[in-house]
Amino acid sequence: MTTPTPDDEHVKAQVSKELEDAKTLAKTLNFEEVKSGEWFIRLLQQVVRAYDRNARATYFQKKYPGLPPDEIADILNQTLEEEKETDELLTQIAESSINWQAEAEDEEEEEDEEK
């Protein structure tokens, strides 16, 4: 028999937490959600969120070995801020493009009306 490693204990704790989360979800379901299959979608959403959270943590731990979790969290927050700024810039560009297209269409309509 092998002795459990700290990683084994961590995985066991994660699995236990995910099971508890699934039980909590099951307790909140009503008959209509079960009947319609909506419970399955909610469960999948929960599983995907947990996977995403764990995958990100593993990725950053491998990318920055030896860094404390607080510093990894700071890097992740900085990355999220940069993504937010990029999203805002892309939104501004898209809005400008839409406004430009609308103005061009208005000008075309005015020219057509003048003819």
CYANA upper distance limits for C-alpha pairs under 8 A (distance plus 0.5 A):
  4 PRO  CA      8 ASP  CA      6.19
  4 PRO  CA      9 GLU  CA      7.18
  5 THR  CA      9 GLU  CA      6.89
  6 PRO  CA     10 HIS  CA      6.64
  7 ASP  CA     11 VAL  CA      6.68
  8 ASP  CA     12 LYS  CA      6.60
  9 GLU  CA     13 ALA  CA      6.60
 10 HIS  CA     14 GLN  CA      6.68
 11 VAL  CA     15 VAL  CA      6.63
 12 LYS  CA     16 SER  CA      6.64
 13 ALA  CA     17 LYS  CA      6.68
 14 GLN  CA     18 GLU  CA      6.69
 15 VAL  CA     19 LEU  CA      6.66
 16 SER  CA     20 GLU  CA      6.73
 17 LYS  CA     21 ASP  CA      6.66
 18 GLU  CA     22 ALA  CA      6.67
 18 GLU  CA     50 ALA  CA      8.47
 19 LEU  CA     23 LYS  CA      6.68
 20 GLU  CA     24 THR  CA      6.65
 21 ASP  CA     25 LEU  CA      6.69
 22 ALA  CA     26 ALA  CA      6.65
 22 ALA  CA     43 LEU  CA      7.82
 23 LYS  CA     27 LYS  CA      6.78
 24 THR  CA     28 THR  CA      7.11
 25 LEU  CA     29 LEU  CA      7.18
 25 LEU  CA     43 LEU  CA      8.06
 29 LEU  CA     33 GLU  CA      6.69
 29 LEU  CA     34 VAL  CA      7.38
 29 LEU  CA     39 TRP  CA      7.36
 30 ASN  CA     34 VAL  CA      7.01
 31 PHE  CA     35 LYS  CA      6.50
 32 GLU  CA     36 SER  CA      6.39
 33 GLU  CA     37 GLY  CA      6.46
 33 GLU  CA     38 GLU  CA      5.36
 33 GLU  CA     39 TRP  CA      5.95
 34 VAL  CA     38 GLU  CA      6.83
 34 VAL  CA     39 TRP  CA      6.00
 37 GLY  CA     41 ILE  CA      7.68
 38 GLU  CA     42 ARG  CA      6.85
 39 TRP  CA     43 LEU  CA      6.59
 40 PHE  CA     44 LEU  CA      6.59
 41 ILE  CA     45 GLN  CA      6.65
 42 ARG  CA     46 GLN  CA      6.74
 43 LEU  CA     47 VAL  CA      6.70
 44 LEU  CA     48 VAL  CA      6.54
 45 GLN  CA     49 ARG  CA      6.63
 46 GLN  CA     50 ALA  CA      6.73
 47 VAL  CA     51 TYR  CA      6.56
 48 VAL  CA     52 ASP  CA      6.47
 49 ARG  CA     53 ARG  CA      6.62
 50 ALA  CA     54 ASN  CA      6.63
 51 TYR  CA     55 ALA  CA      6.34
 52 ASP  CA     56 ARG  CA      6.55
 53 ARG  CA     57 ALA  CA      6.80
 54 ASN  CA     58 THR  CA      6.65
 55 ALA  CA     59 TYR  CA      6.52
 56 ARG  CA     60 PHE  CA      6.69
 57 ALA  CA     61 GLN  CA      6.61
 58 THR  CA     62 LYS  CA      6.68
 59 TYR  CA     63 LYS  CA      6.56
 60 PHE  CA     64 TYR  CA      6.33
 60 PHE  CA     65 PRO  CA      8.48
 60 PHE  CA     72 ILE  CA      7.12
 61 GLN  CA     65 PRO  CA      5.95
 61 GLN  CA     66 GLY  CA      8.18
 61 GLN  CA     67 LEU  CA      8.01
 61 GLN  CA     72 ILE  CA      8.03
 64 TYR  CA     72 ILE  CA      8.01
 67 LEU  CA     71 GLU  CA      6.79
 67 LEU  CA     72 ILE  CA      7.03
 68 PRO  CA     72 ILE  CA      6.99
 69 PRO  CA     73 ALA  CA      6.55
 70 ASP  CA     74 ASP  CA      6.76
 71 GLU  CA     75 ILE  CA      6.81
 72 ILE  CA     76 LEU  CA      6.70
 73 ALA  CA     77 ASN  CA      6.57
 74 ASP  CA     78 GLN  CA      6.65
 75 ILE  CA     79 THR  CA      6.67
 76 LEU  CA     80 LEU  CA      6.65
 77 ASN  CA     81 GLU  CA      6.67
 78 GLN  CA     82 GLU  CA      6.78
 79 THR  CA     83 GLU  CA      6.73
 80 LEU  CA     84 LYS  CA      6.60
 81 GLU  CA     85 GLU  CA      6.74
 82 GLU  CA     86 THR  CA      6.69
 83 GLU  CA     87 ASP  CA      6.59
 84 LYS  CA     88 GLU  CA      6.70
 85 GLU  CA     89 LEU  CA      6.73
 86 THR  CA     90 LEU  CA      6.62
 87 ASP  CA     91 THR  CA      6.56
 88 GLU  CA     92 GLN  CA      6.74
 89 LEU  CA     93 ILE  CA      6.70
 90 LEU  CA     94 ALA  CA      6.57
 91 THR  CA     95 GLU  CA      6.57
 92 GLN  CA     96 SER  CA      6.56
 93 ILE  CA     97 SER  CA      6.62
 94 ALA  CA     98 ILE  CA      6.66
 95 GLU  CA     99 ASN  CA      6.58
 96 SER  CA    100 TRP  CA      6.50
 97 SER  CA    101 GLN  CA      6.62
 98 ILE  CA    102 ALA  CA      6.62
 99 ASN  CA    103 GLU  CA      6.64
100 TRP  CA    104 ALA  CA      6.69
101 GLN  CA    105 GLU  CA      6.67
102 ALA  CA    106 ASP  CA      6.65
103 GLU  CA    107 GLU  CA      6.71
104 ALA  CA    108 GLU  CA      6.76
105 GLU  CA    109 GLU  CA      6.71
106 ASP  CA    110 GLU  CA      6.70
107 GLU  CA    111 GLU  CA      6.69
108 GLU  CA    112 ASP  CA      6.66
109 GLU  CA    113 GLU  CA      6.63
110 GLU  CA    114 GLU  CA      6.76
111 GLU  CA    115 LYS  CA      7.02
